[in-house]
Amino acid sequence: MKKLYLLFFLVVFYSCKTKNKFVTNNSKSYEWKKLGPDTTYVDVLNKFSKNTETYWFGNGRISSLWADPNNANHLLAGVGFSAVFETNDAGESWQNITKNTPVIDVKKIIKKEDVFYIATGYRFKNPIRFSAIKSDFYGYGVLSSKDNGKTWSKPSGDFYCADFSLTKSHKTAYAIDYKSLYKSVDSVKNFYKIYDFTKKLSKNGELINVVSHPVNANVLYVSSAFGNKKNDATLFFSEDGGKTFTNKTTVFKQFAPKPISNLGYFVKDVSLFYDEKSSVLYVHFSIAYRFVAANKKEYFKVKQLILKSTDFVHFSLESVQDKKNGFHFIPFIQKIDTAFFIKDWYLKMKTPSDKVFKDIGQGKTHQDTRAVAVAEDGTIYYGNDAGLFKSTDNGVTWSDAFKNLNANLIIEAGYYSDKEKRRIVFGTQDCGFYVNDFNGKPRYPIASHEGGIYLSPHNINRIYIKDRHIKITTDGGKKYRTIRMNNGKPLGIVHNDGLLMEHPTNKYKLYASHQNGLYVSDSLGVQGTWKNITPNNHRGGRGSSLAISKSNPNILYYANELVTVKNKNSNYNKYKYQAHLVKSFDGGKTWLSIDADFKDLFLEKSIISTVISSDQNPDLVWFTLRNKISGKKVYFSDDGGNTWQNISYNLPNVSVNRIVYDANHEQLYVGNDLGVYRLNGQKWIPLGENLPKVIITSMFLDFYRDEMIISTFGQGIWVISLKL
């Protein structure tokens, strides 16, 4: 009888399996739980900030703010790359009001006649940061809510929305991405592209602001940033509803101080703000005067000017002063009641009694200003890359305002587990590196600044920090040593870009992609022990992923990418890209290309984000892609890469960042820019409930506890039980 039951079970089990050999039809619902982090670890900040200008710790980026003019306790915060959060108790508690609505990022929040409008969009120009590519400029345009965030309406036309402007009637609206202008004439129900500024912008220029006349919808201004010594940033003006534009930059350059250098000057950036209370349009622009130092290097002195106009035609000078810091940062102007704010590297404020803008919000409030709002009771809220802060004394002192607001932009996480203990480590953007041991205690910092991170699968205390140069600690973060190549130069990996991993069975062997090659060390990167195992026909590219099966460690799958970019000039618009996928049967001595079917797909269109192989069977291999090409996200091979099957199926058209295979349950999972998905037959379905629409940066399976742990770029760490 037992044999009959066993036979029946096997027949049913195999009849449910597809050709892929790793999918089941289990439909059980799971629920995600947030692990945090929710608060900063304030008492250790001074320890790590003695030699820095700012405090490289915090709780994540706040991209936008809205303060209720009638309720001092009511505030909305746009969390970077994540969601809109709401508080009704002045920041003591927060609720995600776009949890089920993808926003990618929230650039702007306004409320008009009981309707909320938000600008959404994903923007990463830099191909060496978070492995973004040119096509990774996307979003969902302008979203609106008539029920205080319970539901959101999305107009037709998806685009990265850098800014938008509504006329007083709300019937006509304009929006911009980084190169184009969009228009709606039906109260933000449909947007369509009406003008392309590409040929009118400077080499690396992009649009940053749009302001339309409140009554005459045909009149509008559009501004740009990233001017250079050959081309100015620009103020564009239209009188025909965006059909044609004239360059107004030369008109307001007359207000600039006389040249203080015979080497010339240029308009670095132009930003706009319309003050509805006073019906005044303000234009902020920065002019950079060129100099050459004694060491022959070029530097700049920058003047910041603000102009104002009451008729959208004629301008007068409001203020002028020197710019002291953050040359790379784009300043934005904002007037709230009678106070002016400049959202620059630091937050600047000018009251009617001030002659010039003064820096506020320094010290424990970090830098990289993103947003500012003033509550009904006069409290100033300040959002930056470290979190949200508030001041009740005009910026003299500040306190945290993000209690229980999980906004961490986690670039990468690492995970270790055994039967008795486990640990997760994670690196953030601008907010430091942390460890959490799942023991009920808060996270604790192990390094400052920002970057990716890697945790040894063999030793819970061996952690690698990827902050430009790779540093290793063997005591959990107390002491570090810089890993150096054979020539003495530090092993260089920026953020999470570039390969770093230990061998799955040899606890002393370390693999790394340093600049343009693949290297292996048999003593954890000690100088002089590195061997170059770069595929001969793929030199000049950096590694993005390496897969090694525990059942046969001699078989390697390696993805690399050739990216040529001029880092010194921060010129990320122009670069060459070519991906490769190769295989080795002898531990990296020789390599074989297995990407013949993907040559066109890999050419400047897609980044191979992850390659994995089964620990039980090295012939089972998968890879995922970051791209904006519908239906080309995930590929699978059951013969070691000789043939491939596209298993993208119904995945949304966003980048896929990670993939993991659960051999115990024969389940495949991917993490993309909208969450975690599980393959069920030939259909991808969202895994579990309660996880917001957010970018997934790391995924780990804990086979001892039957759990999945993920890190996100915007809402910290989450866990879900996978017990069937």
Secondary structure, DSSP 8 states (H G I E B T S, - for coil): -HHHHHHHHHHHHHHT--TTSS--------B-EEEE--S--GGGHHHHHTTSSS----SB-EEEEEE-TT-TT-EEEEETTTEEEEESSTTSS-EESSTTS--S-EEEEEEETTEEEEEE-B----TTSTT--TT--B---EEEESSTTSS-B--B-----SEEEE-TTSS-EEEE-SSEEEEESSSSSB-EEEEE-GGGS-TT-EEEEEEE-SS-TT-EEEEEE---SSS---EEEESSTTS--EE-HHHHGGGS---S-TT-EEEEEEEEEEETTTTEEEEEEEEEEEEE-TTS-EEEEEEEEEEEESSSS--EEEEEEEE-S-TTS--EEEEETTEEEEESSSEEEE-TT-SS-EEES-GGG-S-EEEEEE-TTS-EEEEETTEEEEESSTTSS-EE--TT--B-BEEEEEEEE-SS-EEEEEEESSS-EEEE-SSSS--EEEE-S--EEEE-SS-TT-EEEESEEEEEESSSSS--EE-B-TTS-B-EEBTTBS-EEE-SS-TT-EEEEETTEEEEESSTT-TT-EEE---GGGTT-EEEEEEEETTEEEEEEEEEEEEEEETTTTEEEEEEEEEEEEEESSTTSS-EE--GGGHHHHBSS-EEEEEEE-SS-TT-EEEEEESS-TT-SEEEESSTTSS-EE--TT--SS-EEEEEEETTTTEEEEEETTEEEEEETTEEEE-SBS--S--EEEEEEETTTTEEEEEEBSS-EEEEE---
